[in-house]
């Protein structure tokens, strides 16, 4: 490490790092910010992969079972292009976790995702897709129109994502002193819910996304319960993950 102001040219050329203002405290700040950015990138990837795979699983499983697809192509596009992009912005505003500087250096040869991450991606994908298929099948078996079943399945995917966001924000239990730390996450979720209400209840949006007016229980009650199931399962997974990492 060389000083940019007082350091010699020889020292600067041979150094791996040059401090522009000669303040060594900047190294600590840079390391902290680097870890913060890296953590949020990992959270974003851990969020996007299982939620995206869940949509694919819904299509694949439905085809293999010979059932009608629970989601229309326009709905899949909405999930990928609007809801996913909206929710992932919450991670941009996620503050650094406490104790971020107490961690040891990360192995530079290690991959971005661990085996625990891969396992989580698999079971979260299966859980969200399973809930969506179950909901669609339940309503269609009752003789209700497919458009109602697909609307409810769409909301189940959305609320599965919302509740999964709360799980991924940090390594602490979801109900903790850190719950309201990222206020932007709540604003973003509010915007997404308003958008979701728009594609369900606005007539011109119904025509585009094949949705329909739906009662509270089917449209919001069951999807919220499904999202809560995702949260409970992933919180249990988080608890196990933290215990495993502490023993490692």
MIDRENLUM-565291 format. One record per residue: residue number from 1; residue in one letter; x, y, z of N, C-alpha, C, O in turn. Coordinates in steps of 0.001 Angstrom, whole numbers. Example, Ala and Ser with C-alpha at 12.3 -4.5 7.8 and 13.67 -1.06 7.14 Angstrom:
<recs>
   n res     n_x     n_y     n_z    ca_x    ca_y    ca_z     c_x     c_y     c_z     o_x     o_y     o_z
   1   A   13190   -5690    7800   12300   -4500    7800   13200   -3300    7800   14236   -3319    8465
   2   S   12850   -2250    7080   13670   -1060    7140   12900      30    7870   13409    1138    8039
</recs>
This chain:
<recs>
   n res     n_x     n_y     n_z    ca_x    ca_y    ca_z     c_x     c_y     c_z     o_x     o_y     o_z
   1   X     854   -1187       0       0       0       0     889    1236       0    1794    1365     824
   2   X     620    2140    -932    1420    3365   -1022     528    4580    -831    -676    4522   -1083
   3   X    1126    5687    -380     405    6935    -192     460    7745   -1482    1520    7898   -2088
   4   X    -690    8260   -1890    -762    8972   -3152    -163   10357   -3124     278   10859   -4157
   5   X    -138   10995   -1945     371   12372   -1843    1839   12387   -1444    2672   12991   -2120
   6   X    2145   11716    -341    3513   11744     182    4383   10608    -359    5608   10659    -244
   7   X    3774    9606    -934    4538    8458   -1405    5373    8774   -2633    5025    9647   -3428
   8   X    6461    8068   -2777    7334    8249   -3942    6735    7546   -5158    5877    6674   -5023
   9   X    7195    7932   -6339    6703    7321   -7569    7057    5837   -7628    6292    5024   -8147
  10   X    8225    5502   -7090    8645    4101   -7070    7689    3275   -6216    7283    2175   -6591
  11   X    7336    3840   -5046    6419    3136   -4146    5045    2960   -4787    4418    1910   -4650
  12   X    4584    3996   -5489    3270    3925   -6132    3237    2860   -7226    2264    2120   -7362
  13   X    4319    2798   -8002    4362    1854   -9115    4432     404   -8644    3931    -499   -9315
  14   X    5054     187   -7494    5210   -1180   -6992    4070   -1613   -6076    3965   -2790   -5734
  15   X    3218    -673   -5678    2140    -986   -4731     933   -1581   -5445     672   -1281   -6611
  16   X     203   -2427   -4728   -1061   -2966   -5237   -2214   -1994   -5028   -3240   -2074   -5703
  17   X   -2032   -1077   -4086   -3072    -104   -3770   -2423    1238   -3459   -1418    1299   -2750
  18   X   -2998    2309   -3990   -2498    3661   -3734   -3614    4467   -3083   -4712    4578   -3627
  19   X   -3319    5035   -1899   -4300    5838   -1179   -4250    7267   -1699   -3233    7946   -1555
  20   X   -5340    7725   -2301   -5346    9048   -2928   -5157   10164   -1915   -4532   11177   -2228
  21   X   -5693    9996    -688   -5590   11061     319   -4677   10688    1486   -4674   11372    2510
  22   X   -3909    9619    1342   -2959    9166    2370   -3629    8762    3678   -2961    8694    4709
  23   X   -4920    8495    3660   -5643    8133    4882   -5863    6620    4896   -6636    6080    4104
  24   X   -5158    5945    5825   -5265    4486    5888   -6640    4025    6377   -7010    2866    6195
  25   X   -7388    4930    6994   -8740    4569    7434   -9646    4272    6244  -10658    3585    6379
  26   X   -9274    4794    5080  -10072    4530    3876  -10090    3048    3521  -11035    2566    2898
  27   X   -9042    2328    3918   -8990     893    3624  -10125     172    4344  -10789    -691    3770
  28   X  -10340     536    5608  -11412     -78    6392  -12765     236    5764  -13623    -638    5640
  29   X  -12944    1499    5371  -14208    1912    4747  -14437    1151    3444  -15549     706    3163
  30   X  -13373    1006    2652  -13484     314    1366  -13818   -1164    1553  -14642   -1715     823
  31   X  -13177   -1806    2535  -13449   -3222    2802  -14897   -3402    3260  -15587   -4326    2830
  32   X  -15341   -2503    4138  -16713   -2588    4639  -17716   -2411    3498  -18690   -3157    3404
  33   X  -17479   -1432    2640  -18400   -1192    1536  -18356   -2339     528  -19380   -2713     -43
  34   X  -17162   -2892     314  -17040   -4028    -596  -17815   -5230    -102  -18487   -5902    -884
  35   X  -17728   -5509    1196  -18482   -6630    1766  -19984   -6370    1687  -20772   -7280    1431
  36   X  -20366   -5116    1912  -21774   -4745    1839  -22322   -4986     434  -23387   -5583     275
  37   X  -21601   -4527    -578  -22031   -4708   -1969  -22077   -6193   -2330  -23024   -6654   -2968
  38   X  -21056   -6932   -1921  -21007   -8368   -2226  -22183   -9097   -1591  -22812   -9941   -2230
  39   X  -22483   -8773    -331  -23612   -9411     352  -24920   -9157    -394  -25722  -10071    -584
  40   X  -25130   -7915    -811  -26383   -7576   -1485  -26487   -8212   -2873  -27582   -8544   -3326
  41   X  -25347   -8378   -3544  -25359   -9078   -4830  -25756  -10539   -4625  -26556  -11084   -5385
  42   X  -25190  -11171   -3590  -25533  -12568   -3300  -27016  -12701   -2953  -27677  -13643   -3390
  43   X  -27532  -11763   -2171  -28950  -11811   -1802  -29835  -11680   -3039  -30848  -12367   -3169
  44   X  -29438  -10792   -3940  -30215  -10600   -5166  -30236  -11873   -6005  -31283  -12268   -6518
  45   X  -29078  -12512   -6142  -29000  -13754   -6923  -29788  -14866   -6238  -30505  -15621   -6894
  46   X  -29653  -14963   -4917  -30390  -15984   -4170  -31894  -15750   -4252  -32676  -16688   -4095
  47   X  -32300  -14519   -4494  -33719  -14211   -4652  -34203  -14528   -6064  -35256  -15140   -6239
  48   X  -33443  -14115   -7060  -33886  -14240   -8447  -33925  -15689   -8930  -34859  -16085   -9628
  49   X  -32917  -16480   -8563  -32838  -17840   -9100  -34019  -18721   -8689  -34669  -19288   -9567
  50   X  -34326  -18863   -7397  -35444  -19755   -7050  -36793  -19249   -7530  -37645  -20043   -7931
  51   X  -37000  -17927   -7495  -38290  -17409   -7946  -38452  -17579   -9456  -39561  -17805   -9940
  52   X  -37358  -17471  -10197  -37421  -17694  -11649  -37600  -19177  -11969  -38391  -19540  -12840
  53   X  -36860  -20026  -11260  -36993  -21467  -11480  -38399  -21957  -11132  -38902  -22897  -11747
  54   X  -39030  -21317  -10145  -40382  -21724   -9748  -41354  -21577  -10910  -42217  -22430  -11116
  55   X  -41211  -20490  -11669  -42090  -20286  -12823  -41864  -21378  -13868  -42815  -21911  -14440
  56   X  -40601  -21699  -14107  -40295  -22763  -15058  -40820  -24105  -14606  -41321  -24888  -15413
  57   X  -40707  -24376  -13303  -41205  -25648  -12769  -42712  -25770  -12932  -43227  -26851  -13219
  58   X  -43419  -24658  -12749  -44871  -24687  -12916  -45234  -25141  -14322  -46125  -25970  -14508
  59   X  -44541  -24596  -15301  -44812  -24959  -16697  -44446  -26420  -16960  -45233  -27167  -17542
  60   X  -43247  -26823  -16529  -42763  -28179  -16800  -43638  -29229  -16114  -44037  -30213  -16736
  61   X  -43933  -29017  -14831  -44737  -29997  -14089  -46135  -30109  -14678  -46675  -31209  -14799
  62   X  -46723  -28976  -15043  -48072  -28997  -15625  -48089  -29772  -16937  -49023  -30527  -17205
  63   X  -47049  -29584  -17757  -46967  -30313  -19028  -46809  -31811  -18779  -47460  -32625  -19433
  64   X  -45938  -32171  -17825  -45705  -33585  -17530  -46953  -34264  -16980  -47184  -35447  -17228
  65   X  -47758  -33506  -16230  -48984  -34066  -15663  -50155  -33987  -16632  -51244  -34481  -16340
  66   X  -49931  -33369  -17781  -51001  -33254  -18766  -52085  -32285  -18364  -53227  -32420  -18802
  67   X  -51750  -31295  -17529  -52728  -30323  -17066  -52602  -29021  -17854  -51596  -28766  -18516
  68   X  -53648  -28213  -17762  -53587  -26880  -18357  -52572  -26035  -17591  -52398  -26205  -16384
  69   X  -51912  -25133  -18290  -50906  -24292  -17643  -51585  -23307  -16692  -52517  -22611  -17093
  70   X  -51129  -23239  -15432  -51728  -22307  -14477  -51486  -20841  -14832  -52278  -19975  -14462
  71   X  -50402  -20559  -15542  -50047  -19179  -15860  -49996  -18974  -17369  -49470  -19810  -18104
  72   X  -50545  -17860  -17815  -50477  -17492  -19227  -49114  -16867  -19529  -48449  -16367  -18622
  73   X  -48693  -16891  -20799  -47396  -16289  -21157  -47261  -14834  -20712  -46199  -14422  -20245
  74   X  -48339  -14056  -20855  -48282  -12650  -20437  -48069  -12535  -18931  -47389  -11621  -18466
  75   X  -48648  -13461  -18172  -48456  -13449  -16719  -47021  -13809  -16355  -46445  -13218  -15442
  76   X  -46443  -14772  -17063  -45038  -15124  -16834  -44135  -13936  -17145  -43156  -13686  -16442
  77   X  -44474  -13210  -18205  -43699  -12024  -18562  -43817  -10964  -17482  -42835  -10301  -17148
  78   X  -45010  -10802  -16935  -45227   -9843  -15848  -44381  -10220  -14628  -43741   -9361  -14023
  79   X  -44382  -11484  -14279  -43611  -11935  -13119  -42123  -11656  -13307  -41448  -11206  -12381
  80   X  -41619  -11923  -14506  -40183  -11771  -14755  -39753  -10329  -14967  -38707   -9909  -14471
  81   X  -40555   -9571  -15701  -40132   -8234  -16106  -40553   -7138  -15138  -39886   -6107  -15051
  82   X  -41634   -7338  -14417  -42139   -6277  -13543  -41929   -6615  -12072  -41248   -5884  -11354
  83   X  -42515   -7725  -11625  -42435   -8028  -10191  -41013   -8312   -9740  -40585   -7822   -8695
  84   X  -40271   -9103  -10521  -38898   -9449  -10124  -38010   -8218  -10085  -37239   -8032   -9143
  85   X  -38116   -7373  -11110  -37288   -6169  -11154  -37670   -5198  -10049  -36812   -4520   -9482
  86   X  -38969   -5132   -9743  -39425   -4218   -8690  -38900   -4653   -7331  -38319   -3849   -6601
  87   X  -39100   -5915   -6988  -38712   -6388   -5663  -37207   -6349   -5465  -36742   -6004   -4379
  88   X  -36431   -6696   -6491  -34990   -6786   -6291  -34356   -5433   -5988  -33241   -5380   -5470
  89   X  -35055   -4328   -6305  -34532   -3013   -5961  -34424   -2838   -4449  -33644   -2013   -3973
  90   X  -35205   -3610   -3693  -35147   -3506   -2234  -33763   -3844   -1708  -33333   -3291    -696
  91   X  -33058   -4749   -2386  -31728   -5143   -1918  -30702   -4030   -2115  -29683   -4003   -1425
  92   X  -30955   -3117   -3042  -30032   -1998   -3254  -29956   -1135   -2003  -28900    -596   -1670
  93   X  -31091   -1010   -1312  -31167    -140    -140  -30944    -893    1167  -31045    -306    2244
  94   X  -30645   -2172    1083  -30425   -2962    2305  -29119   -2523    2960  -28068   -2592    2323
  95   X  -29156   -2072    4221  -27932   -1609    4893  -27010   -2773    5235  -27438   -3927    5213
  96   X  -25752   -2484    5552  -24821   -3559    5931  -25306   -4287    7181  -25872   -3672    8085
  97   X  -25086   -5583    7226  -25461   -6348    8406  -24515   -6031    9550  -23341   -5731    9334
  98   X  -25033   -6101   10764  -24180   -5853   11924  -23110   -6944   12011  -23374   -8110   11718
  99   X  -21921   -6555   12410  -20823   -7509   12514  -20180   -7836   11192  -19460   -8827   11079
 100   X  -20431   -7011   10177  -19894   -7311    8850  -18371   -7282    8833  -17741   -7994    8051
 101   X  -17768   -6443    9712  -16311   -6355    9756  -15695   -7365   10715  -14472   -7485   10790
 102   X  -16537   -8093   11450  -16021   -9114   12366  -15782  -10436   11645  -15158  -11343   12196
 103   X  -16275  -10544   10423  -16088  -11769    9654  -14665  -11861    9129  -14012  -10850    8869
 104   X  -14203  -13088    8982  -12885  -13306    8405  -12899  -13055    6909  -13969  -12940    6312
 105   X  -11730  -12970    6298  -11658  -12754    4846  -12333  -13892    4087  -12257  -15053    4487
 106   X  -12989  -13544    2994  -13647  -14546    2161  -12617  -15230    1277  -11687  -14594     780
 107   X  -12791  -16529    1087  -11915  -17279     194  -12161  -16818   -1243  -13248  -17023   -1783
 108   X  -11165  -16202   -1857  -11341  -15642   -3201  -11589  -16733   -4245  -12105  -16450   -5326
 109   X  -11224  -17975   -3926  -11440  -19079   -4865  -12839  -19684   -4734  -13264  -20489   -5564
 110   X  -13541  -19282   -3681  -14887  -19826   -3468  -15857  -19215   -4473  -15683  -18073   -4898
 111   X  -16860  -19968   -4844  -17859  -19480   -5782  -18778  -18463   -5139  -18756  -18256   -3926
 112   X  -19586  -17834   -5974  -20520  -16831   -5473  -21605  -17472   -4619  -22062  -16881   -3641
 113   X  -22016  -18683   -4989  -23041  -19402   -4248  -22448  -20653   -3609  -21596  -21318   -4199
 114   X  -22903  -20963   -2410  -22430  -22135   -1686  -23383  -23312   -1908  -24424  -23171   -2551
 115   X  -23009  -24474   -1366  -23885  -25647   -1451  -25203  -25395    -722  -26260  -25855   -1153
 116   X  -25127  -24658     388  -26348  -24321    1113  -27253  -23436     265  -28474  -23585     286
 117   X  -26649  -22515    -482  -27430  -21657   -1379  -28132  -22489   -2450  -29306  -22273   -2749
 118   X  -27402  -23438   -3019  -27969  -24296   -4065  -29144  -25109   -3532  -30174  -25239   -4194
 119   X  -28975  -25656   -2324  -30060  -26423   -1710  -31274  -25531   -1478  -32411  -25948   -1700
 120   X  -31029  -24309   -1031  -32123  -23373    -793  -32853  -23038   -2094  -34082  -22975   -2120
 121   X  -32107  -22828   -3154  -32707  -22529   -4454  -33647  -23650   -4877  -34734  -23398   -5398
 122   X  -33222  -24888   -4651  -34025  -26046   -5058  -35325  -26115   -4266  -36399  -26245   -4853
 123   X  -35239  -26027   -2933  -36467  -26245   -2162  -37410  -25044   -2221  -38626  -25215   -2133
 124   X  -36876  -23843   -2367  -37755  -22675   -2506  -38471  -22709   -3856  -39657  -22388   -3940
 125   X  -37754  -23097   -4908  -38381  -23237   -6232  -39515  -24251   -6186  -40610  -23998   -6688
 126   X  -39242  -25401   -5578  -40250  -26459   -5494  -41448  -26014   -4659  -42591  -26326   -4993
 127   X  -41188  -25288   -3579  -42262  -24855   -2687  -43191  -23861   -3381  -44409  -24035   -3366
 128   X  -42622  -22827   -3986  -43448  -21799   -4625  -44220  -22375   -5811  -45407  -22095   -5979
 129   X  -43546  -23178   -6631  -44233  -23771   -7785  -45321  -24739   -7334  -46399  -24781   -7926
 130   X  -45044  -25515   -6292  -46040  -26453   -5777  -47280  -25753   -5267  -48398  -26214   -5501
 131   X  -47093  -24638   -4569  -48236  -23876   -4067  -49062  -23307   -5218  -50292  -23309   -5166
 132   X  -48383  -22822   -6257  -49097  -22270   -7404  -49911  -23319   -8143  -51064  -23077   -8499
 133   X  -49313  -24488   -8376  -50016  -25575   -9071  -51184  -26078   -8235  -52268  -26330   -8761
 134   X  -50960  -26223   -6928  -52026  -26695   -6035  -53216  -25748   -6066  -54362  -26192   -6135
 135   X  -52954  -24450   -6016  -54042  -23477   -5994  -54852  -23527   -7284  -56082  -23530   -7252
 136   X  -54165  -23565   -8408  -54854  -23616   -9700  -55685  -24892   -9814  -56836  -24852  -10248
 137   X  -55108  -26007   -9430  -55804  -27288   -9521  -57012  -27322   -8593  -58057  -27869   -8947
 138   X  -56869  -26735   -7398  -57958  -26738   -6424  -59174  -25988   -6964  -60302  -26464   -6843
 139   X  -58946  -24823   -7554  -60070  -24022   -8043  -60712  -24632   -9284  -61937  -24640   -9407
 140   X  -59903  -25137  -10196  -60476  -25724  -11416  -61252  -27003  -11106  -62239  -27309  -11776
 141   X  -60809  -27751  -10094  -61550  -28955   -9698  -62909  -28592   -9093  -63845  -29391   -9131
 142   X  -63008  -27390   -8538  -64276  -26922   -7988  -65212  -26407   -9077  -66339  -25999   -8794
 143   X  -64744  -26426  -10317  -65574  -25978  -11430  -65481  -24498  -11725  -66239  -23981  -12545
 144   X  -64565  -23811  -11072  -64396  -22384  -11328  -63622  -22172  -12626  -62826  -23027  -13015
 145   X  -63844  -21052  -13297  -63133  -20783  -14556  -61618  -20776  -14362  -61111  -20412  -13301
 146   X  -60917  -21184  -15404  -59458  -21227  -15329  -58857  -19852  -15077  -57808  -19735  -14444
 147   X  -59524  -18805  -15577  -58975  -17462  -15408  -58909  -17078  -13933  -58019  -16330  -13527
 148   X  -59840  -17583  -13130  -59790  -17320  -11687  -58627  -18083  -11063  -57897  -17552  -10225
 149   X  -58464  -19337  -11482  -57353  -20130  -10961  -56009  -19537  -11319  -55102  -19517  -10487
 150   X  -55862  -19052  -12542  -54582  -18472  -12952  -54327  -17147  -12251  -53182  -16814  -11945
 151   X  -55392  -16386  -11995  -55228  -15126  -11261  -54743  -15394   -9846  -53855  -14701   -9348
 152   X  -55330  -16408   -9188  -54889  -16741   -7836  -53470  -17295   -7854  -52670  -16957   -6983
 153   X  -53143  -18139   -8830  -51783  -18679   -8925  -50769  -17562   -9134  -49673  -17598   -8574
 154   X  -51137  -16569   -9942  -50257  -15422  -10168  -49977  -14686   -8865  -48831  -14342   -8577
 155   X  -51023  -14445   -8078  -50832  -13747   -6806  -50037  -14584   -5812  -49297  -14037   -4995
 156   X  -50181  -15894   -5875  -49395  -16758   -4986  -47908  -16623   -5296  -47088  -16557   -4380
 157   X  -47556  -16581   -6574  -46152  -16395   -6947  -45645  -15050   -6440  -44542  -14956   -5903
 158   X  -46458  -14010   -6614  -46050  -12665   -6197  -45848  -12603   -4690  -44833  -12083   -4225
 159   X  -46795  -13123   -3923  -46660  -13060   -2467  -45591  -14022   -1961  -44985  -13779    -917
 160   X  -45355  -15105   -2687  -44223  -15958   -2342  -42923  -15181   -2446  -42039  -15327   -1602
 161   X  -42803  -14358   -3478  -41612  -13524   -3652  -41502  -12478   -2545  -40426  -12258   -1990
 162   X  -42625  -11839   -2234  -42607  -10785   -1217  -42160  -11337     128  -41289  -10758     778
 163   X  -42744  -12446     549  -42385  -13012    1849  -40967  -13576    1837  -40278  -13546    2856
 164   X  -40533  -14084     697  -39156  -14592     594  -38154  -13448     699  -37051  -13631    1215
 165   X  -38532  -12276     215  -37678  -11094     352  -37363  -10821    1818  -36216  -10543    2167
 166   X  -38379  -10901    2678  -38162  -10635    4099  -37210  -11656    4715  -36439  -11321    5614
 167   X  -37258  -12881    4243  -36348  -13900    4758  -34905  -13619    4378  -33997  -13837    5181
 168   X  -34682  -13132    3154  -33324  -12974    2631  -32625  -11705    3092  -31417  -11574    2896
 169   X  -33326  -10787    3685  -32735   -9478    3970  -31509   -9558    4871  -30556   -8804    4671
 170   X  -31508  -10441    5846  -30350  -10611    6722  -30401  -11993    7354  -31324  -12770    7110
 171   X  -29389  -12287    8172  -29290  -13615    8793  -29991  -13704   10139  -29837  -14692   10858
 172   X  -30756  -12682   10480  -31474  -12683   11751  -32920  -13126   11527  -33402  -13084   10395
 173   X  -33618  -13549   12579  -35037  -13893   12422  -35801  -12721   11832  -35462  -11564   12082
 174   X  -36825  -13014   11053  -37529  -11944   10349  -38117  -10932   11324  -38101   -9731   11054
 175   X  -38639  -11409   12461  -39151  -10494   13478  -38015  -10187   14446  -37760  -10932   15393
 176   X  -37353   -9088   14189  -36232   -8664   15023  -36138   -7145   14949  -36947   -6495   14287
 177   X  -35151   -6590   15631  -34987   -5131   15625  -34581   -4603   14255  -34595   -3394   14024
 178   X  -34218   -5508   13346  -33796   -5094   12003  -34950   -5096   10997  -34741   -4809    9819
 179   X  -36165   -5418   11452  -37286   -5592   10526  -37576   -4325    9725  -37810   -4392    8518
 180   X  -37560   -3164   10397  -37880   -1902    9722  -36629   -1130    9313  -36711      56    8992
 181   X  -35479   -1791    9322  -34229   -1098    9019  -34194    -588    7576  -33654     485    7309
 182   X  -34759   -1342    6667  -34795    -947    5258  -36211    -508    4905  -37026   -1305    4439
 183   X  -36489     771    5133  -37846    1275    4899  -38213    1270    3419  -39388    1159    3067
 184   X  -37205    1390    2550  -37491    1391    1116  -38113      70     671  -38884      39    -289
 185   X  -37784   -1013    1357  -38356   -2316    1000  -39876   -2288    1117  -40574   -2892     303
 186   X  -40385   -1595    2120  -41832   -1525    2327  -42494    -650    1261  -43591    -958     796
 187   X  -41826     440     877  -42368    1278    -198  -42423     496   -1510  -43405     575   -2249
 188   X  -41366    -252   -1789  -41300   -1030   -3029  -42379   -2109   -3047  -43023   -2332   -4072
 189   X  -42576   -2776   -1913  -43626   -3794   -1830  -45001   -3159   -2019  -45869   -3727   -2681
 190   X  -45193   -1975   -1432  -46458   -1261   -1608  -46728    -939   -3069  -47853   -1092   -3545
 191   X  -45696    -494   -3782  -45835    -199   -5214  -46198   -1461   -5989  -47060   -1432   -6867
 192   X  -45533   -2573   -5656  -45806   -3831   -6357  -47241   -4290   -6130  -47897   -4757   -7061
 193   X  -47732   -4161   -4905  -49109   -4575   -4616  -50107   -3709   -5382  -51114   -4212   -5879
 194   X  -49829   -2406   -5478  -50695   -1522   -6263  -50695   -1930   -7736  -51743   -1950   -8382
 195   X  -49515   -2255   -8259  -49428   -2723   -9644  -50203   -4026   -9825  -50869   -4235  -10839
 196   X  -50103   -4896   -8821  -50799   -6178   -8892  -52309   -5976   -8883  -53039   -6662   -9598
 197   X  -52769   -5037   -8074  -54198   -4719   -8055  -54634   -4171   -9411  -55750   -4421   -9866
 198   X  -53732   -3417  -10052  -54052   -2843  -11353  -54292   -3899  -12417  -55255   -3806  -13177
 199   X  -53415   -4915  -12480  -53579   -5918  -13546  -54741   -6870  -13261  -55189   -7592  -14152
 200   X  -55225   -6870  -12026  -56345   -7753  -11689  -57693   -7052  -11864  -58663   -7674  -12297
 201   X  -57755   -5762  -11530  -59053   -5092  -11496  -59288   -4087  -12625  -60436   -3721  -12876
 202   X  -58245   -3633  -13310  -58449   -2706  -14427  -58814   -3493  -15682  -58083   -4406  -16068
 203   X  -59931   -3156  -16324  -60406   -3944  -17473  -59385   -4099  -18598  -59220   -5199  -19125
 204   X  -58696   -3019  -18975  -57749   -3139  -20088  -56549   -4002  -19715  -55959   -4648  -20581
 205   X  -56178   -4020  -18421  -55091   -4882  -17960  -55547   -6339  -17904  -54758   -7254  -18141
 206   X  -56814   -6543  -17591  -57363   -7905  -17583  -57270   -8538  -18970  -56960   -9721  -19109
 207   X  -57543   -7732  -19989  -57480   -8244  -21360  -56053   -8628  -21752  -55840   -9598  -22479
 208   X  -55083   -7858  -21264  -53685   -8109  -21626  -53126   -9317  -20878  -52449  -10160  -21467
 209   X  -53414   -9396  -19570  -52774  -10405  -18720  -53688  -11574  -18357  -53320  -12415  -17537
 210   X  -54873  -11634  -18958  -55790  -12765  -18735  -56103  -12947  -17247  -56063  -14059  -16721
 211   X  -56414  -11840  -16587  -56823  -11877  -15184  -58301  -11511  -15101  -58926  -11178  -16107
 212   X  -58846  -11575  -13901  -60261  -11261  -13729  -60511  -10776  -12312  -59696  -10989  -11414
 213   X  -61664  -10113  -12121  -62057   -9725  -10772  -62198  -10982   -9923  -62777  -11976  -10360
 214   X  -61676  -10930   -8732  -61628  -12116   -7884  -61893  -11694   -6451  -61477  -10613   -6034
 215   X  -62586  -12539   -5689  -62910  -12143   -4317  -61650  -12122   -3444  -60591  -12610   -3838
 216   X  -61794  -11549   -2263  -60628  -11334   -1403  -59972  -12649   -1000  -58745  -12743    -965
 217   X  -60769  -13656    -700  -60205  -14914    -208  -59340  -15588   -1263  -58209  -15990    -986
 218   X  -59875  -15709   -2471  -59120  -16349   -3543  -57994  -15454   -4066  -56908  -15932   -4394
 219   X  -58269  -14156   -4138  -57292  -13247   -4738  -56176  -12811   -3815  -55056  -12557   -4258
 220   X  -56488  -12723   -2508  -55495  -12175   -1583  -55309  -13030    -333  -54187  -13186     150
 221   X  -56398  -13581     192  -56292  -14369    1422  -55411  -15596    1265  -54436  -15763    1998
 222   X  -55753  -16460     305  -54958  -17672      74  -53534  -17331    -363  -52594  -17945     142
 223   X  -53331  -16374   -1285  -51948  -16015   -1646  -51116  -15515    -470  -49929  -15830    -377
 224   X  -51724  -14738     434  -50978  -14262    1604  -50613  -15436    2508  -49501  -15493    3032
 225   X  -51543  -16371    2691  -51246  -17560    3492  -50123  -18362    2841  -49223  -18848    3525
 226   X  -50179  -18498    1513  -49121  -19215     791  -47776  -18516     974  -46753  -19170    1176
 227   X  -47783  -17178     901  -46549  -16432    1130  -46018  -16634    2533  -44809  -16735    2742
 228   X  -46939  -16694    3505  -46523  -16920    4892  -45910  -18308    5050  -44967  -18485    5821
 229   X  -46439  -19289    4328  -45853  -20638    4360  -44421  -20594    3837  -43523  -21208    4414
 230   X  -44212  -19863    2738  -42859  -19702    2198  -41946  -19068    3240  -40802  -19490    3409
 231   X  -42452  -18056    3937  -41644  -17382    4957  -41276  -18324    6092  -40120  -18361    6515
 232   X  -42244  -19085    6587  -41984  -19995    7709  -40952  -21052    7319  -40014  -21319    8070
 233   X  -41131  -21651    6144  -40203  -22697    5700  -38798  -22133    5525  -37824  -22753    5952
 234   X  -38686  -20970    4904  -37357  -20387    4673  -36731  -19861    5962  -35507  -19831    6086
 235   X  -37555  -19446    6921  -37008  -19037    8214  -36423  -20238    8953  -35386  -20124    9607
 236   X  -37082  -21380    8848  -36521  -22608    9427  -35209  -22943    8731  -34229  -23314    9377
 237   X  -35200  -22810    7404  -33968  -23043    6653  -32866  -22085    7049  -31700  -22472    7128
 238   X  -33228  -20822    7301  -32233  -19838    7731  -31644  -20215    9088  -30435  -20117    9299
 239   X  -32507  -20647   10001  -32044  -21049   11333  -31029  -22184   11223  -29985  -22160   11876
 240   X  -31343  -23177   10392  -30423  -24309   10201  -29137  -23841    9537  -28049  -24271    9920
 241   X  -29252  -22963    8548  -28074  -22438    7841  -27120  -21738    8808  -25913  -21975    8780
 242   X  -27665  -20881    9657  -26831  -20143   10608  -26138  -21093   11567  -24964  -20904   11887
 243   X  -26854  -22121   12033  -26248  -23099   12943  -25116  -23853   12252  -24063  -24081   12847
 244   X  -25334  -24237   10998  -24306  -24975   10246  -23076  -24104   10027  -21950  -24573   10190
 245   X  -23279  -22839    9659  -22151  -21944    9392  -21358  -21647   10659  -20142  -21462   10600
 246   X  -22031  -21600   11796  -21320  -21350   13054  -20427  -22522   13435  -19360  -22340   14020
 247   X  -20876  -23726   13097  -20081  -24909   13429  -18931  -25121   12454  -17953  -25798   12772
 248   X  -19054  -24541   11263  -18025  -24739   10225  -16716  -24031   10587  -15749  -24094    9828
</recs>
